[in-house]
Amino acid sequence: MQETVEQWMRRVYKPARFRNEPGFHADREQRLIADREKDVREQGYALISHHDSVTGRAELYGTPPSWWRGHED
């Protein structure tokens, strides 16, 4: 079974950049998840930047676009 967008985000997103906080960011998690789910519906994939991922590399969910080279280890 493939993980959901939410499960993927909880696994690879830096917690400090993902979790809700009081004030303006009170709904950050829900907003980020909804945005990435929309990306998958419209584009077939979603990305998390290297700044926001726990791996320090851009992370992709879904069908890779033609320009995606993956991780160059």
Backbone hydrogen bonds in HBPLUS format (Angstrom, degrees):
<---DONOR---> <-ACCEPTOR-->    atom                        ^
c    i                          cat <-CA-CA->   ^        H-A-AA   ^      H-
h    n   atom  resd res      DA  || num        DHA   H-A  angle D-A-AA Bond
n    s   type  num  typ     dist DA aas  dist angle  dist       angle   num
A0008-TRP N   A0004-THR O   2.93 MM   4  6.17 165.0  1.95 154.4 158.5     1
A0009-MET N   A0005-VAL O   2.87 MM   4  6.09 161.6  1.91 153.5 158.5     2
A0010-ARG N   A0006-GLU O   2.93 MM   4  6.15 160.5  1.97 152.6 157.8     3
A0011-ARG N   A0007-GLN O   3.04 MM   4  6.21 137.1  2.23 140.8 152.2     4
A0011-ARG N   A0008-TRP O   3.14 MM   3  5.11 128.0  2.43  93.5 107.4     5
A0012-VAL N   A0008-TRP O   2.97 MM   4  6.23 154.6  2.04 154.6 160.5     6
A0013-TYR N   A0009-MET O   2.87 MM   4  5.26 155.2  1.93 146.0 149.3     7
A0054-VAL N   A0012-VAL O   2.76 MM  42  5.43 153.0  1.83 144.7 152.4     8
A0014-LYS N   A0052-ASP O   2.73 MM  38  5.58 161.5  1.77 160.5 158.6     9
A0017-ARG N   A0014-LYS O   2.98 MM   3  5.45 142.9  2.12 114.3 124.9    10
A0018-PHE N   A0015-PRO O   3.11 MM   3  4.99 152.0  2.19 100.4 109.1    11
A0019-ARG N   A0015-PRO O   2.99 MM   4  5.78 170.7  2.00 160.2 158.6    12
A0021-GLU N   A0025-HIS O   3.05 MM   4  5.15 163.5  2.07 114.2 119.5    13
A0026-ALA N   A0023-GLY O   3.10 MM   3  5.45 148.7  2.20 127.5 124.5    14
A0028-ARG N   A0025-HIS O   3.24 MM   3  4.97 163.4  2.27 112.0 109.1    15
A0031-ARG N   A0027-ASP O   2.97 MM   4  6.13 162.0  2.01 159.6 165.5    16
A0032-LEU N   A0028-ARG O   2.85 MM   4  6.03 168.0  1.87 162.4 164.9    17
A0033-ILE N   A0029-GLU O   2.93 MM   4  6.10 166.5  1.95 155.6 159.6    18
A0034-ALA N   A0030-GLN O   2.94 MM   4  6.04 164.8  1.96 146.1 150.9    19
A0035-ASP N   A0031-ARG O   2.94 MM   4  6.12 156.0  2.00 147.1 153.9    20
A0036-ARG N   A0032-LEU O   3.01 MM   4  6.25 162.5  2.04 151.3 155.2    21
A0037-GLU N   A0033-ILE O   2.88 MM   4  6.09 159.3  1.93 154.9 161.2    22
A0038-LYS N   A0034-ALA O   2.98 MM   4  6.13 151.3  2.06 143.4 150.9    23
A0039-ASP N   A0035-ASP O   3.01 MM   4  6.31 152.6  2.08 144.1 151.7    24
A0040-VAL N   A0036-ARG O   3.01 MM   4  6.33 156.8  2.07 149.3 154.4    25
A0041-ARG N   A0037-GLU O   3.00 MM   4  6.29 160.5  2.04 147.9 153.1    26
A0042-GLU N   A0038-LYS O   2.90 MM   4  6.07 164.4  1.92 156.9 160.7    27
A0043-GLN N   A0039-ASP O   2.69 MM   4  5.48 161.0  1.72 151.3 157.7    28
A0044-GLY N   A0040-VAL O   2.84 MM   4  4.32 134.2  2.05 111.3 123.2    29
A0063-THR N   A0044-GLY O   2.89 MM  19  5.64 146.1  2.00 163.0 155.7    30
A0046-ALA N   A0061-TYR O   2.87 MM  15  5.17 144.1  2.00 143.7 152.4    31
A0061-TYR N   A0046-ALA O   2.88 MM  15  5.17 155.4  1.94 152.8 156.9    32
A0048-ILE N   A0059-GLU O   2.85 MM  11  5.12 145.9  1.97 148.2 155.9    33
A0059-GLU N   A0048-ILE O   2.87 MM  11  5.12 158.4  1.92 146.4 153.7    34
A0052-ASP N   A0049-SER O   3.07 MM   3  5.34 135.1  2.28 102.9 114.4    35
A0053-SER N   A0049-SER O   3.12 MM   4  6.29 124.5  2.44 146.8 161.6    36
A0056-GLY N   A0053-SER O   3.29 MM   3  5.48 150.4  2.38 101.3 109.3    37
A0068-TRP N   A0065-PRO O   3.08 MM   3  5.49 158.2  2.13 114.7 121.4    38
